[in-house]
Amino acid sequence: MPQPEKEEARDKLDFTGERFVPHQTDPLLALEHYHRYYFASRFAQGKRILDFGCGEGYGSALLSTQANAVIGIDRDEATIQHARAKYSSIPNLRFKTGRCEENPGEEGAFDMIVGFELLEHLDPGQQPVFLGNVLKLLKEDGLFIVSSPERNEYAAAYQTRNEFHKGEMTLTELRAFLSTRFKHVHLCGQRILSLSTMWELNGRKDAQFHLRCRKDLLEELPDGQGFSKPLYLIALCSNTQLPEKVFGESNSFYLDVSNSGQADDFSRWALQLNAEAQKNREMTQDLQEQLEERAAWALSLDEEVAKLRNELEGRTRWAVSLESEVANEREHLKLFEAERQQLAAITSSTVYRLLSRIKLLPKWPG
């Protein structure tokens, strides 16, 4: 298989959160995306394939290892330029700029069309247009493979709304939507699970792996019960009877050895974050206790302030009444002074002195 050019020979594509970019996101997300394309590649042998929403181009490149020809389409010109540069050495792979709601021509020319993690990025009004476009481009016996997050489980898992998702669906809604245009719809679930793997060290060629599923060590998982609620849904759609191969390939595990080391790094990083989070929790607890102590001190201080305020109000009232008394005394003093001045005027008069000499002044009462 022709190999893509080395990283330093091509422009790097920044991860924005809308398109998956290999080696720029957490390894668990990588496993989810790689597994979908690996699953689709099991049906790609000798086919002409259209990959809608191809993004960086890694999935189209994987499909090209099995298909006769693959065309990857994405609406972002910079992303397509990146894909062309990175995978230019693959002769049966082309990339085009376009929207999934728009027909790129070549009606009825494709054996298989894939659209992974694309449907939820479309407005509900655009989704039927996209599905109609797929039917025009697909051969009568063609296969359409599409994935989408299960709305309820996705919301429960991430506890936040994805700003790039405009039209998520539940399992029931997705089945009903696809059934409006396809006679046969086969649904699979996908989710990252924790499991232990055991293998022969002498070799694994054609080895059979046995899956043991339990609720816990001493309790079996009941027959017919799924591993978990699906976080993502993958649907295989056709207007002709789906081949038996579809049902045989619907159960699979995906291991990426290069990704495993990244996953181990991710686990160690998660443990480090957990240790830091524990320190932060302890610090938060200590701060909470300090806050409670200060709150209690502030409450007692409020009580003291209230007492002082009451005392101040009482003293203010006393000062106001005292000021009123002083004002009254001032008035009395003014009257007394007036009377004193009047008396002084009388005693200093000539008549008063004359009468005083001849002892004719009246005797004052008392």
Secondary structure as UniProt FT lines:
FT   HELIX           7..9
FT   TURN            22..23
FT   HELIX           27..41
FT   TURN            42..43
FT   TURN            45..46
FT   STRAND          48..52
FT   TURN            55..56
FT   HELIX           58..64
FT   TURN            65..66
FT   STRAND          69..74
FT   HELIX           77..86
FT   TURN            87..89
FT   TURN            91..92
FT   STRAND          93..97
FT   TURN            100..101
FT   TURN            107..108
FT   STRAND          110..115
FT   TURN            116..117
FT   HELIX           119..121
FT   TURN            124..126
FT   HELIX           127..137
FT   STRAND          138..150
FT   HELIX           151..158
FT   TURN            163..164
FT   HELIX           171..179
FT   TURN            180..181
FT   STRAND          184..190
FT   TURN            201..202
FT   TURN            205..206
FT   STRAND          214..216
FT   TURN            217..218
FT   STRAND          219..220
FT   TURN            223..224
FT   STRAND          232..238
FT   HELIX           244..248
FT   HELIX           257..347
FT   HELIX           350..357
FT   TURN            358..359
//
